[in-house]
């Protein structure tokens, strides 16, 4: 069983930055497909960033268009932590952010919301 615990959320002004973290336990961290999805009030969940090993020895990353260039996803395989560095934050980034992981199956932005392992979420609020 994989356990995921997010941290790092908070309130910032537009243009500010936050770094989210997701600590994982219960499996071989380096083999996990992992990512972040979010859910804003009254809206559906949406995957925003995913990271995985594509066999080349280097991690591959995919981002939703709305966050590409502003958010960076990374994995610390030594400490079993997934990060999401968020910069140039906008009010529309306000949401609950969740960490998700899977050991097998599709590793895509679209698959994040259905991954079998998910954290409890951390709130991000961006004011204008």
Backbone as a printed PyTorch tensor [residue, N CA C, xyz], in Angstrom:
tensor([[[  0.8360,  -1.1940,   0.0000],
         [  0.0000,   0.0000,   0.0000],
         [  0.8710,   1.2440,   0.0000]],

        [[  0.5770,   2.1600,  -0.8670],
         [  1.3280,   3.4050,  -0.9860],
         [  0.6100,   4.5010,  -0.2090]],

        [[  1.3450,   5.1780,   0.6380],
         [  0.7840,   6.3140,   1.3770],
         [  1.4030,   7.6030,   0.8510]],

        [[  0.5620,   8.6110,   0.6440],
         [  1.0010,   9.9140,   0.1320],
         [  0.5180,  11.0120,   1.0680]],

        [[  1.4130,  11.9140,   1.4220],
         [  1.0650,  13.0160,   2.3110],
         [  1.5930,  14.3110,   1.7150]],

        [[  0.6790,  15.2330,   1.4000],
         [  1.0660,  16.5180,   0.8110],
         [  1.3320,  17.5610,   1.8930]],

        [[  2.1350,  18.5440,   1.5230],
         [  2.3790,  19.6980,   2.3810],
         [  2.8150,  20.8690,   1.5140]],

        [[  2.8160,  22.0580,   2.1080],
         [  3.3530,  23.2220,   1.4060],
         [  2.3320,  24.1960,   0.8710]],

        [[  1.0510,  23.8800,   0.9950],
         [  0.0440,  24.8080,   0.5070],
         [ -0.0120,  26.0640,   1.3630]],

        [[ -0.7570,  27.0480,   0.8940],
         [ -0.8910,  28.2830,   1.6480],
         [ -1.5600,  29.3600,   0.8190]],

        [[ -1.4630,  30.5860,   1.3080],
         [ -2.0630,  31.7360,   0.6240],
         [ -0.9690,  32.6700,   0.1420]],

        [[ -1.0650,  33.0750,  -1.1190],
         [ -0.0880,  33.9920,  -1.6960],
         [ -0.8110,  35.0020,  -2.5800]],

        [[ -0.1160,  36.0710,  -2.8850],
         [ -0.6630,  37.0440,  -3.8220],
         [ -0.3270,  36.6410,  -5.2430]],

        [[ -1.1030,  37.1600,  -6.1630],
         [ -0.8620,  36.9060,  -7.5760],
         [  0.5810,  37.2520,  -7.9430]],

        [[  1.2130,  36.3460,  -8.6940],
         [  2.6120,  36.5310,  -9.0460],
         [  3.5790,  35.8550,  -8.0960]],

        [[  3.0750,  35.3800,  -6.9790],
         [  3.9180,  34.7420,  -5.9810],
         [  4.2430,  33.2980,  -6.3080]],

        [[  4.9550,  32.6620,  -5.3860],
         [  5.4030,  31.2850,  -5.5780],
         [  5.0980,  30.4330,  -4.3540]],

        [[  4.9200,  29.1480,  -4.6000],
         [  4.7700,  28.1560,  -3.5500],
         [  5.4190,  26.8660,  -4.0190]],

        [[  5.8870,  26.0670,  -3.0610],
         [  6.4290,  24.7610,  -3.3980],
         [  5.6770,  23.7060,  -2.6130]],

        [[  5.0160,  22.8290,  -3.3220],
         [  4.2910,  21.7290,  -2.7100],
         [  5.1910,  20.5020,  -2.6450]],

        [[  4.9840,  19.7040,  -1.6010],
         [  5.7270,  18.4640,  -1.4450],
         [  4.7700,  17.3180,  -1.1770]],

        [[  5.1690,  16.1350,  -1.5880],
         [  4.3740,  14.9340,  -1.3660],
         [  5.3210,  13.8300,  -0.9320]],

        [[  5.1900,  13.4230,   0.3130],
         [  6.0180,  12.3420,   0.8350],
         [  5.3420,  11.0110,   0.5730]],

        [[  6.1110,  10.0580,   0.0640],
         [  5.5560,   8.7510,  -0.2860],
         [  6.2260,   7.6610,   0.5240]],

        [[  5.4460,   6.6340,   0.8520],
         [  5.9890,   5.4790,   1.5540],
         [  5.2180,   4.2450,   1.1350]],

        [[  5.8220,   3.0890,   1.3400],
         [  5.1120,   1.8460,   1.0980],
         [  5.4780,   1.1190,  -0.1760]],

        [[  6.3700,   1.7020,  -0.9720],
         [  6.7730,   1.0310,  -2.1970],
         [  8.0770,   1.6280,  -2.7000]],

        [[  8.5820,   1.0820,  -3.8000],
         [  9.8000,   1.6190,  -4.4040],
         [  9.4720,   2.9250,  -5.1000]],

        [[  9.9140,   4.0100,  -4.5120],
         [  9.5270,   5.3420,  -4.9760],
         [  9.9160,   5.5870,  -6.4210]],

        [[ 11.1120,   5.1570,  -6.7930],
         [ 11.6180,   5.4670,  -8.1280],
         [ 10.7960,   4.8200,  -9.2320]],

        [[ 10.0640,   3.7640,  -8.9160],
         [  9.2850,   3.0750,  -9.9350],
         [  7.8880,   3.6520, -10.1260]],

        [[  7.4980,   4.5850,  -9.2830],
         [  6.1610,   5.1580,  -9.3460],
         [  6.0220,   6.1710, -10.4650]],

        [[  4.8730,   6.1140, -11.1280],
         [  4.4280,   7.2420, -11.9380],
         [  3.7360,   8.1790, -10.9560]],

        [[  4.0980,   9.4430, -10.9390],
         [  3.5270,  10.3500,  -9.9460],
         [  3.1650,  11.6880, -10.5820]],

        [[  2.2550,  12.3620,  -9.9270],
         [  1.8810,  13.6700, -10.4510],
         [  0.9680,  14.4190,  -9.5140]],

        [[  0.4850,  15.5370, -10.0140],
         [ -0.4000,  16.4070,  -9.2500],
         [ -1.6660,  16.7090, -10.0480]],

        [[ -2.7730,  16.6800,  -9.3370],
         [ -3.9960,  17.2010,  -9.9160],
         [ -4.6180,  18.1690,  -8.9150]],

        [[ -5.5500,  18.9550,  -9.3740],
         [ -6.1680,  19.9490,  -8.4980],
         [ -7.6680,  20.0100,  -8.7280]],

        [[ -8.3540,  20.5620,  -7.7580],
         [ -9.7900,  20.7670,  -7.8800],
         [-10.1600,  22.1050,  -7.2830]],

        [[-10.6470,  22.9840,  -8.1290],
         [-11.1060,  24.2900,  -7.6800],
         [-12.5790,  24.1870,  -7.2780]],

        [[-13.0390,  25.0890,  -6.4370],
         [-14.4500,  25.0540,  -6.0070],
         [-15.4090,  25.0800,  -7.1900]],

        [[-16.3270,  24.1250,  -7.2160],
         [-17.3220,  24.0770,  -8.2680],
         [-16.8260,  23.5540,  -9.5940]],

        [[-15.5860,  23.0880,  -9.6370],
         [-15.0330,  22.5900, -10.8960],
         [-14.5930,  21.1400, -10.7620]],

        [[-14.3900,  20.4960, -11.8910],
         [-13.9230,  19.1230, -11.8790],
         [-12.4260,  19.0610, -11.5930]],

        [[-12.0010,  17.9120, -11.1530],
         [-10.5760,  17.6990, -10.9410],
         [ -9.8390,  17.7330, -12.2770]],

        [[ -8.6360,  18.2650, -12.2730],
         [ -7.8520,  18.3090, -13.4950],
         [ -6.3910,  17.9730, -13.1900]],

        [[ -5.8390,  17.0750, -13.9830],
         [ -4.4330,  16.7560, -13.8680],
         [ -3.6070,  17.9000, -14.4060]],

        [[ -2.4880,  18.2210, -13.7380],
         [ -1.6890,  19.3550, -14.1820],
         [ -0.2290,  19.0050, -14.4700]],

        [[  0.3160,  17.9980, -13.8300],
         [  1.7170,  17.6640, -14.0660],
         [  1.9730,  16.2170, -13.6830]],

        [[  2.7660,  15.5320, -14.4970],
         [  3.0920,  14.1340, -14.2340],
         [  4.5710,  13.9100, -14.5480]],

        [[  5.1970,  12.9940, -13.8010],
         [  6.6070,  12.6730, -13.9960],
         [  6.7820,  11.1670, -13.9340]],

        [[  7.6290,  10.6320, -14.7980],
         [  7.8150,   9.1870, -14.8520],
         [  9.1560,   8.8710, -15.4920]],

        [[  9.5920,   7.6350, -15.3200],
         [ 10.8210,   7.1570, -15.9390],
         [ 10.4690,   6.5380, -17.2870]],

        [[ 11.0580,   7.0530, -18.3380],
         [ 10.7230,   6.5530, -19.6710],
         [ 11.7410,   5.5400, -20.1870]],

        [[ 12.6420,   5.1130, -19.3060],
         [ 13.6230,   4.1140, -19.6920],
         [ 14.9250,   4.6890, -20.1940]],

        [[ 14.9870,   5.9910, -20.3350],
         [ 16.1990,   6.6280, -20.8520],
         [ 17.2140,   6.9230, -19.7620]],

        [[ 16.7550,   6.7810, -18.5030],
         [ 17.6180,   7.1380, -17.3920],
         [ 17.3400,   8.5330, -16.8650]],

        [[ 16.5290,   9.2690, -17.6010],
         [ 16.1600,  10.6110, -17.1670],
         [ 14.6350,  10.6840, -17.0490]],

        [[ 14.1480,  11.4480, -16.0740],
         [ 12.6970,  11.5360, -15.9230],
         [ 12.0470,  12.3260, -17.0480]],

        [[ 10.8460,  11.9070, -17.4020],
         [ 10.0420,  12.6430, -18.3780],
         [  8.9250,  13.3580, -17.6520]],

        [[  8.5760,  14.5340, -18.1370],
         [  7.5530,  15.3550, -17.5070],
         [  6.5510,  15.8250, -18.5490]],

        [[  5.3050,  15.8890, -18.1170],
         [  4.2590,  16.4410, -18.9690],
         [  3.4390,  17.4100, -18.1450]],

        [[  3.0740,  18.5270, -18.7620],
         [  2.3220,  19.5640, -18.0610],
         [  1.0520,  19.9270, -18.8130]],

        [[  0.0490,  20.2910, -18.0640],
         [ -1.1390,  20.8830, -18.6630],
         [ -0.7440,  22.2520, -19.2150]],

        [[ -1.3500,  22.6240, -20.3260],
         [ -0.9630,  23.8810, -20.9740],
         [ -1.0620,  25.0760, -20.0440]],

        [[ -2.0590,  25.0790, -19.1990],
         [ -2.3010,  26.2460, -18.3510],
         [ -1.2220,  26.4740, -17.2960]],

        [[ -0.3830,  25.4550, -17.0320],
         [  0.6630,  25.6160, -16.0170],
         [  2.0640,  25.4930, -16.6010]],

        [[  2.1510,  25.0770, -17.8530],
         [  3.4760,  24.8950, -18.4670],
         [  4.2270,  26.2160, -18.4740]],

        [[  5.4960,  26.1460, -18.0530],
         [  6.3210,  27.3460, -17.9910],
         [  6.2580,  28.0470, -16.6500]],

        [[  5.2520,  27.7020, -15.8470],
         [  5.1210,  28.3190, -14.5150],
         [  5.3480,  27.3090, -13.3960]],

        [[  4.9780,  26.0560, -13.6480],
         [  5.1090,  25.0040, -12.6430],
         [  6.1990,  24.0280, -13.0740]],

        [[  6.9030,  23.4630, -12.0820],
         [  7.9180,  22.4540, -12.3440],
         [  7.7250,  21.2830, -11.3890]],

        [[  7.6110,  20.0900, -11.9570],
         [  7.4640,  18.8890, -11.1450],
         [  8.8090,  18.1780, -11.0720]],

        [[  9.1240,  17.6300,  -9.8910],
         [ 10.3890,  16.9220,  -9.7230],
         [ 10.2380,  15.8270,  -8.6750]],

        [[ 11.1130,  14.8460,  -8.7750],
         [ 11.1250,  13.7340,  -7.8280],
         [ 12.4780,  13.6680,  -7.1400]],

        [[ 12.4570,  13.5760,  -5.8310],
         [ 13.6570,  13.3550,  -5.0290],
         [ 13.6340,  11.8870,  -4.6400]],

        [[ 14.3400,  11.0600,  -5.4180],
         [ 14.3060,   9.6200,  -5.1850],
         [ 15.0930,   9.2100,  -3.9400]],

        [[ 15.9470,  10.0810,  -3.4440],
         [ 16.6960,   9.7720,  -2.2220],
         [ 15.8050,   9.8760,  -0.9940]],

        [[ 14.9640,  10.9140,  -0.9740],
         [ 14.1130,  11.1630,   0.1870],
         [ 12.6510,  10.7920,  -0.0380]],

        [[ 12.3410,  10.2130,  -1.2110],
         [ 10.9680,   9.7700,  -1.5290],
         [  9.9720,  10.9220,  -1.4560]],

        [[ 10.3210,  12.0190,  -2.0890],
         [  9.4550,  13.1870,  -2.0760],
         [  9.2150,  13.6770,  -3.4950]],

        [[  7.9730,  13.9690,  -3.7810],
         [  7.5820,  14.5960,  -5.0420],
         [  7.3420,  16.0750,  -4.7750]],

        [[  7.8510,  16.9160,  -5.6610],
         [  7.6790,  18.3620,  -5.4860],
         [  6.9090,  18.9710,  -6.6540]],

        [[  6.2700,  20.0890,  -6.3600],
         [  5.6950,  20.9190,  -7.4210],
         [  6.0520,  22.3590,  -7.0890]],

        [[  6.9920,  22.9080,  -7.8350],
         [  7.3650,  24.3100,  -7.6740],
         [  6.4330,  25.1490,  -8.5310]],

        [[  5.6970,  26.0510,  -7.9020],
         [  4.7170,  26.8680,  -8.6070],
         [  5.1530,  28.3290,  -8.5560]],

        [[  5.2810,  28.9440,  -9.7020],
         [  5.6890,  30.3340,  -9.7970],
         [  4.6660,  31.1030, -10.6280]],

        [[  4.7530,  32.4250, -10.5550],
         [  3.8330,  33.2920, -11.3020],
         [  2.3880,  32.8540, -11.0920]],

        [[  2.0540,  32.6160,  -9.8530],
         [  0.7200,  32.1090,  -9.5450],
         [ -0.3640,  33.1210,  -9.8840]],

        [[ -1.5020,  32.5850, -10.3000],
         [ -2.6460,  33.3950, -10.6920],
         [ -3.8420,  33.0260,  -9.8190]],

        [[ -4.8160,  33.9200,  -9.6980],
         [ -6.0090,  33.5840,  -8.9120],
         [ -6.6920,  32.3000,  -9.3960]],

        [[ -6.6260,  32.0290, -10.6890],
         [ -7.2570,  30.8170, -11.2050],
         [ -6.5090,  29.5460, -10.8290]],

        [[ -5.3490,  29.6660, -10.2000],
         [ -4.6410,  28.5060,  -9.6670],
         [ -5.1660,  28.0960,  -8.2970]],

        [[ -6.0500,  28.8960,  -7.7350],
         [ -6.6310,  28.5720,  -6.4340],
         [ -7.3900,  27.2570,  -6.5010]],

        [[ -7.0130,  26.3110,  -5.6490],
         [ -7.6100,  24.9720,  -5.6730],
         [ -7.0220,  24.1400,  -4.5380]],

        [[ -7.6200,  22.9750,  -4.3420],
         [ -7.0090,  21.9420,  -3.5110],
         [ -6.1100,  21.1260,  -4.4350]],

        [[ -4.8720,  20.9420,  -4.0250],
         [ -3.9030,  20.2160,  -4.8330],
         [ -3.6470,  18.8480,  -4.2240]],

        [[ -3.6740,  17.8340,  -5.0850],
         [ -3.5100,  16.4580,  -4.6520],
         [ -2.3370,  15.8040,  -5.3600]],

        [[ -1.6460,  14.9690,  -4.6200],
         [ -0.5920,  14.1300,  -5.1560],
         [ -1.2260,  12.7860,  -5.5320]],

        [[ -0.7850,  12.2130,  -6.6450],
         [ -1.3140,  10.9290,  -7.0890],
         [ -0.1770,  10.0510,  -7.5870]],

        [[ -0.3750,   8.7390,  -7.5020],
         [  0.6740,   7.8130,  -7.9150],
         [  0.0810,   6.5000,  -8.3970]],

        [[  0.8580,   5.8340,  -9.2560],
         [  0.4600,   4.5200,  -9.7510],
         [  1.7160,   3.7160, -10.0410]],

        [[  1.5880,   2.4150,  -9.8820],
         [  2.6970,   1.5220, -10.1810],
         [  2.6280,   0.9770, -11.5990]],

        [[  1.4480,   1.0010, -12.1800],
         [  1.2860,   0.4620, -13.5280],
         [  0.1580,   1.1920, -14.2250]],

        [[  0.0600,   0.9590, -15.5150],
         [ -0.9920,   1.6110, -16.2880],
         [ -0.4940,   2.8900, -16.9180]],

        [[ -1.4130,   3.6190, -17.5150],
         [ -1.0760,   4.8550, -18.2210],
         [ -0.5030,   5.8890, -17.2560]],

        [[  0.5220,   6.5770, -17.7090],
         [  1.1480,   7.6270, -16.8990],
         [  1.0090,   8.9300, -17.6850]],

        [[ -0.1580,   9.5320, -17.5900],
         [ -0.4640,  10.7240, -18.3670],
         [ -1.1850,  11.7370, -17.4920]],

        [[ -1.2960,  12.9470, -18.0040],
         [ -2.0560,  13.9820, -17.3140],
         [ -3.4860,  13.5070, -17.0710]],

        [[ -4.0640,  12.9060, -18.0770],
         [ -5.4680,  12.4980, -17.9780],
         [ -5.6890,  11.3840, -16.9670]],

        [[ -4.6740,  10.5580, -16.7320],
         [ -4.8490,   9.4180, -15.8440],
         [ -4.6740,   9.7700, -14.3650]],

        [[ -4.1820,  10.9570, -14.0840],
         [ -3.8690,  11.3200, -12.6980],
         [ -5.0670,  11.2220, -11.7690]],

        [[ -6.2100,  11.7360, -12.1880],
         [ -7.3540,  11.8020, -11.2830],
         [ -7.9030,  10.4190, -10.9410]],

        [[ -7.5240,   9.4140, -11.7080],
         [ -8.0130,   8.0560, -11.4720],
         [ -6.9420,   7.1370, -10.8990]],

        [[ -5.7800,   7.6610, -10.5950],
         [ -4.7100,   6.8180, -10.0620],
         [ -5.1090,   6.2340,  -8.7070]],

        [[ -4.6450,   5.0220,  -8.4300],
         [ -5.1120,   4.3170,  -7.2300],
         [ -4.6250,   4.8950,  -5.9070]],

        [[ -3.5390,   5.6370,  -5.9430],
         [ -3.0040,   6.2010,  -4.7100],
         [ -3.0730,   7.7320,  -4.7860]],

        [[ -3.7460,   8.3050,  -3.8040],
         [ -3.9120,   9.7530,  -3.7640],
         [ -3.7830,  10.2540,  -2.3410]],

        [[ -3.2390,  11.4590,  -2.1920],
         [ -3.1320,  12.0630,  -0.8820],
         [ -4.4130,  12.7780,  -0.4790]],

        [[ -4.3560,  13.4160,   0.6680],
         [ -5.5250,  14.1040,   1.2030],
         [ -5.6540,  15.5360,   0.7000]],

        [[ -4.6090,  16.0380,   0.0940],
         [ -4.6830,  17.3650,  -0.5080],
         [ -4.1080,  18.4630,   0.3690]],

        [[ -3.6910,  19.5270,  -0.2940],
         [ -3.2090,  20.7250,   0.3860],
         [ -3.7850,  21.9260,  -0.3530]],

        [[ -4.2690,  22.9030,   0.3990],
         [ -4.9870,  24.0250,  -0.1960],
         [ -4.0320,  25.1240,  -0.6490]],

        [[ -4.2790,  25.6270,  -1.8500],
         [ -3.5480,  26.7760,  -2.3850],
         [ -4.5550,  27.8740,  -2.7080]],

        [[ -4.3030,  29.0670,  -2.1800],
         [ -5.1760,  30.2080,  -2.4370],
         [ -4.3400,  31.3670,  -2.9660]],

        [[ -4.7250,  31.8870,  -4.1110],
         [ -3.9890,  32.9890,  -4.7380],
         [ -4.9250,  34.1840,  -4.8450]],

        [[ -4.5430,  35.2710,  -4.2260],
         [ -5.3690,  36.4790,  -4.2440],
         [ -4.8450,  37.4750,  -5.2690]],

        [[ -5.7620,  38.2460,  -5.8070],
         [ -5.3820,  39.2230,  -6.8420],
         [ -4.9500,  40.5380,  -6.2270]]])
